[in-house]
Amino acid sequence: MSFMQMEFRVPQKLVLTILLLLAAPISAAELTQTTWAGGQTEVEFVSDWTDEFDSANSISWRSKPGQLALSSTALGIGVEDMFNATHRGAFSIQGVDIDKDGDTDIIGTAESSHEVILWLNDGNNPVTFSEQIIASSYTAAAGIYSVDINSDGHLDVIASSDGTIDWWQNDGNNPITWTRQTVDGDWDVSWEIYADDVDLDGNVDILCQELTSGTVAWWQNDGLEPISWTRNTVVTGFGGAHCVRSADLDYDGDIDLVAAASTGHEIAWWSNEGGNPIVWTRHSIRTSFLGARAVRIADMDNDGLLDIVGISWTNDVMWWKNEGGDPISWTEQMIYDYFNGGHHIEVADLNGDGRLDVVGSAYTMNDVAWFENVAGEPISWVKHNVDINHARTLVCGTGDIDGDGALDILATSNTSHKFSWWKISEFQTSGDLTSNILDTGNAGNITGIDWSADIPEDGDLTVRVRSGNDPGDLGQWSMDINSPGTILDQAGQYLQYQVHLEKSTSGASPLVEDISFLYQATSGTNLPHSEGHSSLNNVWPNPCNPRTTISFEISEAERVQLNIFDLHGRLVKNLATGFFEPGRHQVNWDGENDSLEPQASGLYFVRLETPTSSNIRKVVLAR
């Protein structure tokens, strides 16, 4: 459906908010759509927009979770931006928004120059970074990972080296001051490191593996200040243990483990049988995966069960489909069978089509590539070369480095000492999305529209709406609406909107964060009004299985965001976004994510944010 030509451009990085005056109390969340991650659905009408929509054309709803962007297509080969080549022995790399300014920063390790490094993204175009050395005497620095270790709302850094495991506390200042604390000073070579709440006690634990002894272990965080750590061994003699990851694989309410053995040539998982200390039962998935290097856990086929993806030194990129059962049975499927020197993988939806893709690094082939999931049963895969001359590439990752709305790929070159990132796709020039039809009940007439969006200089965003009393015949769409805050004259019980995104060059995509509709109030309400403050009062029950009630209080009418995050800082579920009246409010969380899928057991954070304050509480989901 075509749109009329825009008459003027929405300003860049416009986030405009308008107070919603509501009739019979309808929460702002019922009038606002904040995510579309659930994808398309075929329904006549809905009582809540949740995270689904009616149809889309050339629109991506997953490449930047919680937002809408133009969809993208793969470039013939990636465009490299080598942002640093001065730290010798580039090893690990991760894209993460350390300072929470909306830009993806980068952390990394350099094994030969013994450094842990942070590159803060300056948000410029083209991208520039401000470098900060977190640690300068960290012998043979290897694995790195960012997570909020002490639950203070700031992302910390954990790392492993030849002999020690440590974490650096982020004080949240500008510039950040980092305080090093040792987790274990007697630990041999470990290439990767990870974190999770293994015992579901509400504290973030650390997982790691030791190459020479084949030990897989986790360190229990006692939650005190300063934190004390207790090493718990899961297995020894797991030959050349190279990687460990965690999730509730069997959905029994506790955290299980998956690991790769590089000299034992094995992929195995350990079911958590409970107890204190935890009892683990080992299950082999593949015992001839030669030179197994890395594993990841993800639902690759969107069937609601967590699968396992692995990479081996001798060519193979593979995934194992979780068929369920007790014990779990696995069906092996090849992704790619000639990726020599495979060392590292990550899983992400790189082109925003709703399917998880795989990124890989091949040390021997000097290759960085991504493997596109093009669906089917079994899944078909298409390899896209990112860089076939990236000398001795070790570790890869993903992140929206340039802030254009699409994921980029990161990797390290160990012998060329390079930390690099690549733009791997280009956007469509236009696209549109049509919402589901919303049954507004007796909310009253629509009087205005508001949205939060980031519009580049060459981009456009327009919205059209229609309403009526018959969901099967809503009539004609309105004229193009070019600006948030526009006054509307729409009546009827049912409401539908359509978003159109457009761009004229190869630059960034417009990004839509949320869309709200305003209603005319029919009666006034007198509520207490005092100096602005908010509080996140209670989460009960906690732990929950799976439903919990979250209560918060605000002293004046203001815009509220209530979100659930995992312990890695990733958004899990938006519970409320919009203006709330003064007073106490309650919102339920049913242990699901923004795709309405069951969330794995583990530690999560509830964050209440207003323009004047931010509050955080922990919640443990124990299915």
N, C-alpha and C positions, 0 to 999 in steps of 0.2 A: 504494500500500500504506500503510495507516494506521499510526500509531505511538501507543503508550500515552502518557498524560499524564505529563509530567515531575514529579518529586517535589521537586526543588530546582534552583536556577539555577547555571549555571557562572559563576564570578566574571569580571568584565570584564578584558580584556587578559590572560587566563591563558595562560602559556606554560610548561608543566610538562614536565620531562625526566626520564626514567628510564633507568638503565643497562641495556643489553641484554646478557644473558649468552647467548652463542651456542654451539650444539653444534658440529658439524663446520663449519669456518669458513665462515659465510655472511655476506657483507658487509651492513652496515646498510641500504645502498641497496636491497637485494633484499627487505627487509622493510618498507620505507617507501614511500609514495606522496607525492610533493611537488608534482606538477603534473598537471593534467587537460587541458592545452591541446590535446592531440591529438584530443579529441572522442570521439564514440561509435564503437565498433567491434563487428563481429559475429564473435566467435570463441568456441570452446568453453571454452578455458582458455589461460592465458599463463604463461610462465616468469618474466616480469618485468612489474610493473605499468606501467612506463614512464610515459607521460602520457595514456593512453587509459582508457576506462571502458565499461561495458556499456550503461547507459541513464541518462537524467536527465529530470526534470520540474520546470520553473520554477527551474532552477539555471543560473547563469552561470559559465563557466570561463575566460572571456577578458576580461571587462571589467576585472578586476584580475589581470594575468598571473601564473600560478603559484598562484592561490588560487581557492577556491570561494566564491561569494556567491549570494544570491537573484537571479534575473533581474529585469529592470526593463522598464517600459513608458513610452513618451514622455508627458510632461505636455502639456497643451493649448498652453501657452506657458511658456518658462523663467521661473524665479524668480530675479531679479537680486539680487546682493549687491555693491554698489558699494563697494569697499574703499578707494578713494582717488580724490580729485578735486582735489588741490592741486598736482600737477606738470603744468605747462602743455605742451600739444601732445603728449598721450599717443600714442605711436607703436607700439613693438613690445612683445610680451608672450610669456612662456613659463612653463609650469608644470614645475618640476623640484625634486627633493629635494636641495637644495644641501648641507644639513648632515647628511644621511643619518640623520635621526631617525625616518623612516617617514612623515612628513607632507610633502605637496606644497607647496613654497614657490613663490614667483613672482618672476621677474625682468622688468624692463621698461626702456624708454627713453622720455624726454620730450624731443622735439626743440626746443621753444621755451624750456624752462628748462634745456636742455643737461645732462641728468642720466642716469646709469645707476643703477638702483635695485634693491634686493633687499628683498622682503617675506618674512621668515621666518614660517612658519606655526607658531603657538603650540600647536596641537593641542587647542584649546579647543572647546567646543560651547555656543553658536555660535562659528564660526571667528573668530579674531582674529589679527592680524599684528604683528610687530615690524619696523619699517622701518629699513633701513640704506642710506645713500647710498654707492654704490661710487665714483662719479665725479660731481663737481658742476660741472665746466667743460668739458663734452664737446660742442662746438659742433654743433648740428643732429643730435643723437644719433638714430640710426635703427635699423639692424639689430642684433639681439642673439641670442646662442646660448650654451648652456652645454655644456662638454666638458672632459675632463681633458687639458689641453694637454701637461703635462710628465710625465704618467704617474706621479704621486706618490700616486694614490688619492683626490685631492680634486678636485671639480668646479670648474673655472675658468670665467671668463666672457670671451667675445669679442664685440666690437661694432664697428660701422662708423658713420662720421659724414660730414659734408661736409668731406672732406680727409684723413681718416686711418683706419687700421684698427689696433686695439689689442687686447691681452688683459690681463686682471687675474688675477694668481695668487692662489689661495685657500690660505692657510697652514694651514687646518684647525683653527685655534684657536677658542675661544668667548669673546668674539665674534671673528668672522673678521677678519683683517687682509688687505687687498687691496693688491697691488703692481702698478702699471700698467707695461706694457712695450709699446712701439710695434712693430707688425709692418711697416707701410708708412705713411710720413708724407706721401706724395704720391699720394693716391687721391681721386677725385671722388665725387659723390653715389652712394650704394649703399643700396638699401632693405632687402636681406636679406644674411645672412652664414651660412656653414655650415662644417662641418669634417669631414674624413675623411682616412684614410691613403692619399692618392692614389697614391703611388709604392710602397706596400707595403714600406717600409723599417722599419716598427715605430714610426714617429713620426707624431703627429697633425698634418696639414697643414690649411690654411685655404683656403676657396673663397669668391670674391666676384665681383661684377660692377659695372661702372661705367656709369651711366645715360647720360651725355653722349657718351662716346666709343664706347659699345657694346662695351666690352671685357669678356671673361670670362677670369678668371685664377685661378691657385692659387699659394699660397705654401708653399714647401718648408721644413719644419722640420728643422734639422740635428741635433736631439737633444742639443745641447751645453748647458752651463750657464754663462752665459745663452744662450738659444736665439737663433740667427741665422736669418733668413728670406731666401729667394730667390724673387722673383716670376717666375712662368712664365706667359706669355700663351698662351691657347688660341685666341682669336679676337678681332679688332677689327672695328668696323663692324657689329656685331650690334645693329641699331637699338634704342636704348632698353633695353639689357639690364637685366632687372629681377629675375631669380632664377636660381640655379644649384643643382642637386642632383647627387648621385653614387651610383653602384651598379654592380655588374657585370651590365649588362643582357644581354649576349650569352653569359654564363657561359664566358668563355674564360680566366678567371683573373686579370683586371686590372680596374681601376676606370674606368668610363666616366662621361660627364657628360651631363646634360640641362639645357637652359636655355630661358627665355622672353624674347622681344624685344617690348617694349611698343609701339614705333613701327615696328618691322619686322614686327610682327604674325605672329610665327613661333614655333613650338615645334620645337626641333631637339635631336638628340643627337650626341655625339662618341664614336666608338669609339677606344679606347686601343690603338694599334698597337705599344706598347712603345718601347724606345730610351731614350737619355739625352742630351738631354732627350726627353721623351715626344713621339711623333708622334701627332697627332689627325686623324681623318677625320670630316668633318661629314656628317650625314644629316638632311634635313628631314622632319619628321613632319607638320606642318601649316603652310602658308605664308599662310593667310588667317584666322588666329585673331586677330581685330581687338582690339588693345589687350591682348595677352597679358601677364598679370601674374605668375602664380605657377605652379609645377609641383611635383608630388610623385611619388615612385616607390614603388609597392606592388603586391602581387599581389592585385588586386581580385576575381578570380574563382576564387581558390584552385586554379589549374591548374599551379602550380609555376614560372610565368614572371612576371617583373616587368613590370608595366604602368605607364602614365604617366597622371596626373590633372592637369588644367590648368583655370585660370579666366581669363576675359577681362573687360576693362572694358566691353565691349559685350554683356553679357547671359549669355554661355554658361559653364556648368560642364560639362566634358567629360572623358571618359577614353578612352584609346587602348589597346586590347587587344593585347598582344604575341603574335603568331602564330608566333614563332620564325623560322627561316630565316636565310640569310646572303646579303645583309644582312637584318636583321629586317624583317618586314612588320607593319603595324599596321592594326587595324580600329577606326574611330572610333565611339564610342557616346555619345549625349547623356545627361547627368545631369539638367540643368535649363536651360531656354532663355530665362528672363527674370529675370536677377539683375544688374540694371543697376549699373555701377560696381564689378563684381567685382574685388577687390584681393588677397585672400589665401585660402589653403585649408590645411587639415590633414586627414590621414587617420587614422582610429582606429576601433576596434570599440566604438561608444558604448553599445550595449545588450546586449553580451555574448552575441550569438547566433552568434558565429563568423564573421561577415561584416564586411568593412571598410566603414565609412560615411565620409562626407565632411562636413567643417565648412567653411563659407564666410562671408566678410564682403563686403558690398556697400556701397561708400562713398557712391554716389549715392542709393541706396534707403534708406540708414540701417538696413540689415538685417543681423542675425546669424542664421544658419540652419544646420540640419544636414540632410543628405540621407541617408535610411535606405536601405541596400542590402537589398532584400527578395528577392534571388536571382532565378532565371529566366535564360533565354537568348534575347535579351539580358537583362541585369539590369534589373529594374524598380526605380524610385527613388520615395521618398515624401519630400516636403519638410516639415520641421517648423520653424516659425518660433520662434526663441529670443527675439528682440527686434526689433520693426519700427520702433522709434523711438530707435535708438542712433546719435546724430548723427555723421555722417562716420566711420563705423567703418573702421578701417584693418587691423588685424592680429588674427587669432583663434588660439586654441590649445585644448588639452585638458589635463585633469589631475584627479585625485581630490582636490579641494581640501578637502572636509569629511570625508574619510576614511571614508565610509560604504560603500565597496566599488563605487561606480559612478563613471564618468567624468563630470566637469562640463565646461562650455565657458567659455573666457576670451576677452575681446576688449577693444580700446581704442577710445575715442571721441576723435578728434583735436581737435575743436572744443569739446566739453564737458569735455575734460581728464580723462576717466574711464578708470580701469583697473577692469574689472568681471569678475565670474564669475557663472555661472548654474547652478543645479541644473535638470537637464532631464528627469529621470525619477523614477519612484517604484517601490519594490520590490514584488514579489509578497509575500504574507503567509507562504507556506510553499513548500517544495520539497524534493525528495530526489534523490539520486544513488546508483546501484548500481555497484559496481566490477566489473571483470572477475574471473573466477575465477582464482586464483593457484595454480599447482602448486608447492608448497613443497619437493618432493623428500622427503628424510629429515631435515628440520629438527627434528622432534620436536613435542611438544604445545605449543599456544599457552597461555601462562600469564598474559598481560596485554596491555593496549592503552594506547597513549599518543597524544596528539595535541597540536598547537599550533594555537590558535584565538584569535580576538578576538571576544568575545560582548558585545553591547551590553546595557544593563540590561533592555530589553524583549524580548531575543532568547533563543532556546533552540537548543541543538545536542544531538542524540542520535545514537548509532551502534548498529547491530545487526550481528551477525556470524553466520556459519554455516560449518560445515566437515564434511568427510567424505572417504571414499575413492573415491566415484563422482561425477565432476563433473556428471553428468546428474541426480543425485539427492542434493543436499546436505541435504535435510530442512528442518526448521523454523528460522526465524530465532530468535536469542536474544532475551531481554527487552531493553528499551531500556537502553542504557549511557549514563549521564548525566555521568560524570566521567572524565577521563584518569587513568591509574594504577589503573583497575579490574582486579581479578584475574579471569581467565577460566579456564574449564575446557573447552577445545575440543580435539578430537583429529581427526586425519585429514590426508591428504596435500593436500587442496584447501581453499582458504580464499576466502571472499567477504565483503565488508562493504557496508553501506548507511548513508549519511549523511542525516540529516533536519535541515533548517534551518527556523527559524520566527521570526516577529516579530509583535508585536501592534499597533504603531503605524506611522506613516509615517517613522520614523527610520532608523537605519543597519541594514545587513544583518549577520548573523553572517558571519565570514570564517574559512575553514579553510585553514591553511597546509600541514599535513602530517598523515599518520596512520601510526602505527607499531604493529607487533605484536611481542610479546615471546615468546621461546621458552625453555624450560627447558634449561639446559646439562647435558650428560651427562658431561662430564669437564672438569677444571680445566686451566688453562694458566698457567705461570709465565713472565712476560715482564718485561724490565727496567722499573724504575719509578724515576723521578728527578724533580727539580723540573720543573714543567710548562713545556714549550715546544713549539712546532711550527715546521716549516720547509717551505717549498715549494721542493723541491730542483732539479727540472729539468723542462723541457718539450722533448721531442725526438721527431721532428725539428721544427725551427723555423727557417724557415717550413715549413708542412706542406701536404700535398696528397692527401687532406684529413685523414688520420688522424695523430694525435700522441699520445704517452704522457706523462702528467703524474704525477710522483712527489712524494710528500710524506711527512713523518715527524712523529710525535707521541711525546712521552716518557711520557705517561700516558693511560689510557683517558678519553676525553672526546668530547663531541659535536662533530662536524665538518660544515661546509658547504663544498663545493667547487663553485664556479659559474664560468661563462663569461659575461662582459659585453662588450657592444660599446663603442666609444669614446665613446658618448653616455650611458653608465651604465645601459643597459637590459639586463635579464637575457636572455641568449640560451639558455643550457642549464644546468640543474642536473645536475651529474655525480655528486654524492653528498651525502646528508644522513643523519645518524644518529651513533650511537656507534661509535667504532673503538678497537681495542686498541692498546697502545703498539707502536711499530715503524714500519717503512717500508711504504708502500702505493703502488700504482700504479692509475691510472684512465685509460682511453682516451677521447679525443674524436674522433669521426668527421666533424667539420666540419658538424654539423647543429644545429638549434635544438630547443627543447622540443616542437615539433610534428613532429620527425623529418624536417624538410625541409632540403635543402641550404642552407647559409649562404653568403652572398656573400663573395667574396674581400675581405680587408681586415684591419685591426688589431683584435685582441681582447685582453681581459685575463682571466687566470685569477686568481681570488681564493680563498684558503684562509682560512676563519674558524673560530676556536674561541672558547670563552668568555674565553680569556686572551690571544689574539693574532690578528693579521690579516697575511696575506702576499699580495703581488701580483706576478705576472709577466706579461710581454707575450707574445703568440703571434700570428704572422702566418699567415693562411690564404690560400694562393695556389693556386687551382685551375688 
